[in-house]
Amino acid sequence: MSEKKPVTLVTNNSVVREIIQKIDKISESNSSVLLVGETGVGKEIFADYIHYTSNRKDRPFVKVGLSALPPDLLESELFGHEKGSFTSAHTEKKGLFEIAHSGTIFLDDIDDVPLSIQSKLLRVLESQEMMRIGGVNPIPVDIRLITASKVDLKLLIEKNKFRDDLYYRINVVPLKIPPLRERREDVPLLVEHFLKKYAPETELKVTTAVMQALISYTWPGNIRELRNVIQRLALFADSEIHLRDLSPEIRHADGLGQLMHACDRCFYDHELSFDQVVACLEINLLNKALHKSGGNQSQASKMLRMSLSTFRDKLKKYNILHNKTTEPCGNP
């Protein structure tokens, strides 16, 4: 049995609030949920919230980090094995699906699962029964499935790295978790939340300059990175957190470092062409200028030392309308 526990989703962001509302609407449902978001956005916390607000909250909740399991052990871990089914199988072993029976199973990093396991996973989900390695009798499994991916699975389907039939099976309720750079209004709330968690006995004050730097920073590691930063500050700060306590990359978040972090995917995605990388840089510069100018195109063009006509041409080229941003990094 899993122990019921409170789950805190800290947000003032309208997109995240809509996600929470959707989760609340499906709390009594058994529908599969697919969480999509960059590494560190808190997909596991959302999985916690889904389970502990569901009608299965008092039943088992099994979390599986698929990327952390060696491929040769993955099948045995998920589905179990019978004694003697292979050389090192000295005893029988229940699989994680069997352990999660009547409850919820959370499969994180579903995008890292080999195709050979994907077919077996689909069979279990479709038939609602599984077979241990070396077994002859099917074992019924009643589970609520939550999966998480750090990439758009459609892109993997196009590359023949993910089964489209499995995708449609797990994508019943898709929820895209926005990165922290798209929910900057949540940074002060999260800072307060983590300070209370890591320095409960100390009332640490955050200066205005520090908070502005934290808000301006792009957080490539998302909420996980922010959590680690605040935990470190809570360990070493006295009574007040100053700019000098922050790392240089956060202190200078308004400079080139911020742009480089915003385009981090560009520089490490070797499948992007030079033109796509340049487009990513331009999109981030345009979006940043629009954000700083409050959507005023004339002011934004002056910030970039660009004529208004050229600025508008680029907005049209990248389909950036007013202060609405297009998706950067590889979508020119």
N, C-alpha and C positions, 0 to 999 in steps of 0.2 A: 504494500500500500504506500502511496506517496503522501507525504504530509502536506496538508493545505497550508499555504503561506501567502502573505500579501505580496503583490507585484506592483511596483511603482513605475508608471510611465509618466515621466516628467516632460511636459510640453505646453507651449502656447501656440504652436504652429497649426494652422488650419488643415494642412494636408494630413498631419499625424492625427489630429482630432477626428478627421473623417475616417481614417483607418481604424481607430479605436471604436468608432460608432459601428463600422461594418463588423468588427469582431464581436461586439455586443449583440448584434442582430443574429449572428450565426452561433451564439453560445450553446444553444440546445441542438445544433445540427451535428451530423457526423461527416460533413463534407470535408474533403481534403483541402488544405491551405498551402499555397506556395508563397513564401516570403522571398522577395528579391531585393537585394541592396548590396552596396559596397561592403567590404570587410570593415567591421567595427561599428556598423550603424545600430547594432543592438537587436539583431534578428532573434537571438536566443531569448532576450527579454520579452519580445512579442510572442514567441512560442510559449513562454511561461504564462503570459497573460491569457493566451487562447485556452490553454489547458485549465488553468485555475479559475476561469470564469465559465467553464463548460460543465455539462452534467456528468463529466467523467473526472471531476476534480478530486474525488476521493479514491480514484483508482490509480494504477501504476502510470508513471510518467517516465519514459525512457528516452534519454538524449544520446544521440550517436554522432560523433564527429567523424564523418566518413573519410575525410582527407587524412586523418591521423591513423587510420587503420591500414596496415600493409595489404596490398591487393590479394596476396595469396591466403590471407587469413579472413578476408572480408566476408566471404560466403559462410564460413563457419561461425563467425561472430553474429551475423544477422540471422541465420537459420538453424544454427546448432549442428551437432553431429552425434551419431551413435557410436558406442564403444567399438573399437576395432575397425572403424570405417576408413582410417588411414593410419600410418605408422605411429604417430604420436598421440592417437586418440585412445588413451588408456581408460577413459571413463566417458560416459555419455555427457553431453553438454546441451543445455537449453540455449536456443538462439535468442537474440534480443527481441525479435518479433513475438516469440512465445512468452517471454517475460512481460512484454507490454500488453498481453491479452486482457481485454476489457477496458483498457486505458488508452493512452496516447503515446505515439512514438514520434520523435522529432529527428529527422534525418538532415543534418547540417552538411553543407557542401555537396549537395546532390549532383552538382556539375562535375565533380571529380570521380564519379562512379564509373568503372569500366563497362563497356557495352555488354560483356558476358554476364555481369551481375544485373544490369538493367533489365534484361529479358526475364531473369528469375524473379526480380522484384515486381515486375509487371504481373507475372503469373500469380504471385501471392496476393497482390492487390485485387486482381480480377476474380480470383476463386475464393478469396478469404480463407485460404488454408495454405499450409506450408509443409515441406518435407525436409526433415533433417538430412544432412549428408549421410549416406549409408542407410537411411530409413526406408521402410516399405509402407508405413501407415501415415496418411495425411493427418496433420494436426490443425484443427480449426483455430483461426485467429480473428478476434474482433477488436480492431484498433481504429483510433482516429489518427489520420496521418497528417503531419506537418512537415513540409520540406523547406529547405532554404538554399538559395543559390546566390553567388556573388556576381554572376553574369546573366545576361539575357539568354535563356536556354534556346531561343529560336536561332540565335547565331551558331550554337553548337549543332543544332539540327541541320542547318545549312552545310556544315562541315562534316556531316555524318559522324559526329561524336556523341550524339544523344538521340535516343529513339523518339520519334514523334508520337507514337502511341502511348509511351510512358508519360510524355509531356502532357498530353491531353488528359491523362488519368489523374495526374497530380495537380493540374492547373485549374481545379474547379473554382477555387476562390483565390485569385492572385492578388497579392498586396505588395506594392512597391514602396519600400522604406526610403525616404529621401536622405541624402547625405547631410551631415551637420552644416556644411557650407550653404545649404539651401534652407536651413532653419536656424539662422543666426539668433533669432529672438529667444531661442531656447538656451543659448550659452549661459546667460546669467542664472537661469533656473538650475541648470545642471551643475554649475560651479557651486552654488549654494547647497545643492543636494549632496555633492561629493565632499564638500567641506564638513558637512554635518556627519557624514559617514566616516571620514578618515580623521577628523579632529573634533569629536563630539564634546570633549571637555574644554576646548579652546575656542573662543569667539574670534576667529581670524577675520580681519577686515581686508577687503580688496580695494585698492585705490581705483579711482576713476580711470587713470591712465592704463592700469593693468587690465581692467575689464574691457576697455576699448581695444587693447591689443589682442585680447582673447577673442573678442567678437570679430575683429578684422582678419584674424588668421584663418586659413582655409581648411585646416584639420584634415589632412589626407588620410589619417588613421581614424577619423570620425570620433564617435563618443568614447571608444576605447582609448584613443590617444588623449582625449581631454581628461578622462578618468585618471590615467597614469600621471599626467602633468599635475593635476590637483593633489593626488596622493603624495607625489614628491614634494610639492610646496607645503603640504600639511606637515610633513616630517621635519622640514628645515626652517620654515618661517617662524618668527617669534609671535608678534601680535598683529602685524600688518604685512601684507604682501605688496612688494614694490616692483617696478619694472626691472630692476637689477636682478630680481629673483627668477625672472623668466629667461628661457634660452634665447640666444640671438635671433633665431629664425622666427620666433613668436614676437619678440620685441620689434623686429623690423618687418612685420607682416604686410605693411603697405608698399613695400618695395618689390624688387624683381623676384625675391624669394617667394612671395605670395603667388606671383604668376607662374613660377616654375612648379609650385605645389599644385596649383589648379590644373596644370597640364601634365601632371605626373604620368598619367596613363599614356599620353602621347609618346613620351621618351622611352617607355619600357614595352610598348606594344610594337613589336618588330614587324607586324603585318601592315602597319600604316605607312602610306607613301609620304614622301617629303611634302607634297601639296596638302595632304590631310593634316600633317603636324602643323604646318603654317596656318591652315584654316582654324585649327584648334586654338592656337595662340591669338589669332585675330578675334575669334569669338569671345574668348575670355577677356581680352582688352576692351572690346566693345561693351560687353555686359558689365564689367567693372565700372567703366565710365558712366554708363546709364544709371547704375545703382548709386554711384556717388552724387550724380546730378539730380537724383530723384526723378529720372525719366526725361529730363530736359535735354533734347537732342543738340540744341545749340551750345549749351554749356559742356555737354559731353564731348562734342567735336573739338572744342577749344582745349579741353584737358589733354586730348590726344594730338593737339597741334595739327589738326586735319580740317580741311574745308568742310562746310556743312553738307555740300552736295556729295562729296566723296564719302562722308560718314553715312549719309542716307543710302547711297548706292550699296555700301557694304551691309547695312541693315537689311536691305532688300535681298542681297545675295545670300545671306545666311538666314533669311526668314526670321529676323529679330524685329518684332513689332512693338513699338513704344518701349515700355520697360519690361516687356515679357522676354524671357531669355530662351534661347534655343539650347539644345543639348550639345555641350562641347565634346572634344576629344573623339575624332573619328567620324563625325557626322557633318561634314561640310556641305 
